[in-house]
Amino acid sequence: MTMMEDDMTDAKAVPTAKRERRPDATQKVKKSAVTQLDTHIGKELRQLYSSILEEPIPDRFLNLLQSLEDESKTSKPEGGE
């Protein structure tokens, strides 16, 4: 019976070792595919939105920013505290 137990232990050890190696290789392939996909999506988004970045800021936003800046200047005490 001791030999059977040793055989069973050895049989269990080998597949476990093989199973541990396969996910590492699979994970590397998945990471590579994910990295490539991320790069592709990034390029597509930059191409899609590049024209928007070149558009001028609308006057209503500039006016809003100016009014907010004016309000913050008037609400602060002039003593610098």
PyMOL commands that set and color helices and strands:
alter all, ss='L'
color gray80, all
select helices_A, chain A and resi 2-54+59-75
alter helices_A, ss='H'
color red, helices_A
deselect
rebuild
show_as cartoon
